């Protein structure tokens, strides 16, 4: 228990009192030298209801929902169709497709609106972000704006009941004749993502059909389901966001323990987040079930790090950076496992009741504190526009708030993502800009050359002012992060730092002084043109991004001669017919070719087929790099490790001693013909040691250790020109290197830039033990096998884009002719 645990109600504090407690600073936002986007055309805004006949899916008796006693997926569309036909309060649409091809349903419940009224709501919604001071003094807005509540249900497929709760609330509000419900729907919009993971709902799995935990993907956005969640949060600007889960007994609901994301205006969140949580707990008690007589509120009940809201990868932590008051709600009773059908149904019914209470209580909180929550949502934006420092929140600000909760950052004046020779990778820069914009940030481009921070920048360089409404979101993605090792001994889950600004492969400069007076144009996507020298000549492509590898693998498959140089770059000789193919790659991937050095000498490349022992992360990283990927397991070596496989990517442990004779023979044949090995972490090192290909001692850091690492690149075919930081999730380092082993990259003397990694650890696995030790090594075995071992993590949830080219270069090098 936190020693400061106290009920908020006992303190007699209200959101209004707290709203005034930290009010300081200027009243008006700082203007930026760019115009906002043009208003949405009236012809593009329809009134409500916006009803659609949803396609009905075939009956599926194998749906894992059925034994739990909840609604099967194929019954959702008919139910929503019937509700739309019966009422003018419900609007449903197919808002996307899941990874497995199922429909994703977005539903809005509200009182009918004319087109004019709907357009007014849209204008007010944008006004709150674009002119927060004006919005808070707009009497018509304050009286007529429909405050949004967003419910995200069933993000983990085998946590079903959020969907049933959403449908129950929709049906009740759609059909109720209660005047209070009518009043609520005139003053609110309720937005539901009915099942954000239909693949997992049907299959009874946590992950989607592609194999990903969707609640770890909100700032990577590798999956279509998370893309929709992001769109709904950004577009609807919910006052409260509820992410409905199971199963933690007693019911768990936010606020969370520290560490807290350093970029949030946490004072504006916690003063609403805690009292609404207490109200949910009280209303759960009123259900009367023995299992709902108390709730677990981590902020109140747990030690720091047990259930934190630090990384922005979760739906609630991402929503908070969008100026929403977010909650994870974990229903209490697990209906899975060896239970009677009656007990499963009993548990799922209680869980559904719990989620209904969370939805209704949160909606009521918005109504009871309408002025305060609107004020504070706008206040987040106002502070961003005004570039005010984060508030120093005093101890006792809410009961239980103490020094362990105070996490801060200092915002720079701006970031610049340069273009031209000072940019490590133009495709990486454009990708990062796209992420910022699609996540709700604002980006501009300079019309002229300018100077800032002691550097010169070309016209066209991207400028990201931190005088913008969602500066916390932008900074959370771009800043390095902080070292929290000394502050907490636990985390709910990693990563403890992420920094797309340092790990996605683009050069990003923080500007701390005022920018010069350069004309800027706001943009809405990243731009990368690529370059091809005008004259016919041998051309070099320096592989520094996944886009470069996509181009290389595409050219090889088209029969173009490609040669790998000693530094890992490639050369394409000038031969008749190749130039148009090169133009196609420039157009498709934005890559930049340069003239090849005189007298170059290289190794010819062929189409590289990679067999992988690993997870979906390895599978999809290989696909993103353009390699032909083949899944291999210990039991399928004989059938999958055929002559076509050039390199084996080892990301999971392979017990050599337990292989059957046919599988061992297949592995031995692969190695005998010189097949390459690229290994990740201790699994890769164990394999290389066990096969006597490359001898090292591999040491793994604590399982919790993760973040952004300081590294030293020593050059070579894998790391020549690589980015100066790396990403780690349980870092590994290599010592006692055998004969002929070359170190391509090592951890710096101070290995951790941001994240969590104990300095001494347990025994010899702390930062001090890893300092100056090898993080990437390579060697050629006596039998001619190219072997590369990584102690960093280039495939983690598809996140560290800047490490992907290192992996790709390793695969090309290991695939020796």
ABEGO torsion letter per residue (X at the ends): XBAABBBAAAAGBBAAAAAAAABBEBABBBBBBBBBBBBBBAAABBBOBBBBBBBBBBBBAABAAAAAGBBBAAAAAAAAAAAAAABAABBBBBAEBBAAGBBBBBBBBBBBBBAAAAAAAAAAAAAAAABAAAAAABAAAAAABBBBBBBBBGABAABAAAAAAAAAAAAAAAABABAAAAAAAAABBBBBBABABAAAAAAGBABBAAGBBAAAAAAAGABAAAAAAAAAAAAAGBABBBBBBOBBOBBBBOBBBOBBBAABBAAAAAAAAAAAAAAAAAAAAAAGBAAAABBBBAAAABBBGABBAABAABAAAAAAAAGBBBBBBBBABBABEBBBAAAAAAAAAAAAAAAAAAAAAAAAAAAAAAAAAAAAAAAAAAAAAAGBBBBBBBBGABBGBBAAABBBBBBBABBBBBBEAABABAAAAAAAAAAAAAAGBBBBBBABBBBBGGBBBBBGBBBBBABBAAAAAAAAAABAEBBAAAABABBABOBABAGAAAAAGBBBBBBABBBBBBBBBBBABBBBAEBBBABBBBBBBBBABAAAAAAAAAAAAAGBBBBBBAAGBBBBBBBBGAAAAAAAAAAAAGBBBBBBBBGBBBBBBBBBBBBBBBBAAAAAAAAAAGBBBBBBBAAAAAAABBAABABBBBABBBBAAABBAAAAAAAAAAAAAGBBBBBBEAAAAAAAAAAGABBBBBBBBBAABBEBBBBBBAEEAAABGBBABBBBBGBBBBBGBBBGBBBABBBBABABABEBBBAAEBEAABAAAABGBBABBBBBBAAGBBBBBBABBAABGGABAAAAAAAAAAAAAABBX
